[in-house]
Structures are given as structure tokens and as C-alpha cells.
Amino acid sequence: MAEYQNIYLILSAILFTIGCGGVITRKNAIVVFLSIEIMLGAVNLAFITFSRANNSPEGIFMVMCIMAVAAAEAAVGLAIFVLLYRQTGSINIDKFNLLKW
């Protein structure tokens, strides 16, 4: 099992890097949202890898908590995107100055 742990952690780091690149470079709110979901999946993969390596259930518990947060984020994020699209006609992040004071 030890030889596969490095592969999973490298895959997790690659996925997290791809997600960070998507958040930083994209202007479409849905693509940024999906990039954040990729980052959460990468963190879940790392937690599962460390949990399996140490034979402890704490990593799996953390994954379940992260999945619950991701589900809530998806529901709230989609609702915000629909409302912002109705008001601005676009989901371009540069046009979202409605949240400023």
C-alpha cells in the first residue's frame, strides 16, 4: 500500500494546482465554482490517503464533513448565480460589483 500513497498524493497535488489555476485565471463564475469543487476533491483524496495509511477513521469523517460543506456550497452558489444572472445578464466576475458597499 505504501507505494501507492505517493501516487495518490501527487494526484491530489496536481488536482489542487489545477483548481487554483482555474480560480485565479478564469472570469466565468461557474468555472471558478467548479475549480473550487476540484480543489475540495483534491483535499478529500489527500484525507482518504492519509486515513488509509494510518488506519484511522478520522480522515473519512473529515471527508464526510467536506462533502456536506460542498453540497451546501453548490446549492447556495447556484442560487446566487441565478440571481446575479437575472440582475446583470451575465455571470462574468468582473461585472459583480453589486456586493460592494
Residue pairs with C-beta under 8 A, 6 or more apart in sequence:
1 52
1 53
2 53
5 49
5 52
5 53
8 45
8 46
8 48
8 49
9 46
9 49
11 45
12 42
12 43
12 45
12 46
12 49
13 42
14 42
15 38
15 39
15 41
15 42
15 45
16 38
16 39
16 42
16 43
18 35
18 38
19 35
19 36
19 37
19 38
19 39
19 42
20 35
20 39
21 35
22 31
22 32
22 34
22 35
22 38
23 32
23 35
23 36
23 39
26 32
26 35
26 93
27 92
27 93
27 94
28 91
28 92
28 93
29 81
29 84
29 91
29 92
29 93
29 96
30 81
30 91
32 93
33 77
33 81
36 73
37 70
37 74
40 66
40 69
40 70
43 66
44 63
44 66
44 67
47 59
47 60
47 62
47 63
47 66
48 59
48 60
48 63
49 59
50 59
51 57
51 58
51 59
51 60
51 63
52 59
81 91
84 91
84 96
84 98
85 91
87 98
88 95
88 96
88 98
